[in-house]
């Protein structure tokens, strides 16, 4: 499991910069830099949605990854010790990015 911190505060699954989903998917099949990636698990929080209605926030999480050019990608799984998901103003998944992406 990967230690994850997430700055996408508008995400339904985000609670205090941790994810309550349990696992996430990072997209970016042809990515050459972090801006070419995104967290496809992002779901915009609407209105007064209860943050923890989907589970407890976890600092360690399973990260599936389609960013094949990333040094941390091992058979579509992230093997980085720590990653960050960026997108503090994100309203949709394409406005997020894997801050730990590092091109091979």
Buried (B, 14 or more C-beta within 10 A) or exposed (E): EBBBBBBBBBBBBBBEBBBBBEEBBBBBEEBEEBEBBBBBBBBBBEEEEEBEEBEEBBEEBBBBBBBEBBEBBEEEEBEBEEBBBBBEEBBEBBBBBBBBBBEE
